[in-house]
Amino acid sequence: QVQPVESGGAWVQPGGSLRPPCTVSRNMLSLEYMGWYRRTPGKSARELVVSIFSGGQPNYADSVKGRFTISTDDSENTINLQMSNLKPEDTAVYYCNVLDRRKNYWGQGTQVTVSS
């Protein structure tokens, strides 16, 4: 079983940067899909931030293109979300999602707050 755990959420001023990691409980070679989602205040549904299938290219939401970048560190078993030029509308709980051997796993989320 793979259990993703997000961390690194924080309060940051507009224009700032964060790089929260999603730590996966074991080797990531079998992951078929990984993605970051977020739930903004007042909304019940999570929205896609970025997704990537094994061997494919990342697919970014229009609202984060050019500002957010997904990367992986196989030595640390992490899926990182580099967030730059943060805006108040990026305030949300950010969730990591992975698909491993056709099973879907979600983390518990990490809060990112962007305000002055």
JOSUL-V395374 format. One record per backbone hydrogen bond with DSSP energy under -0.5 kcal/mol. CO is the residue of the C=O (numbers start at 1). NH is the residue of the N-H. If there is no record, write none. Layout:
BEGIN
co = {CO CO}
nh = {NH NH}
END
This chain:
BEGIN
co = {1 2 5 10 12 13 15 16 18 20 21 21 22 22 23 28 30 32 33 34 35 36 36 37 38 38 39 40 47 49 50 51 52 53 58 59 61 61 64 64 67 69 71 73 73 73 77 78 78 79 80 80 81 81 82 82 83 86 87 88 92 92 93 94 95 96 97 98 98 99 99 100 103 105 110 112 113 113}
nh = {3 4 23 113 115 16 85 86 83 81 7 23 24 79 5 31 101 54 99 52 97 49 50 95 40 47 93 43 38 61 36 59 34 56 60 51 64 65 67 68 84 82 80 76 77 78 24 73 80 22 71 82 20 83 69 84 18 15 90 91 94 112 39 110 37 107 35 100 105 32 33 103 100 98 94 92 12 115}
END
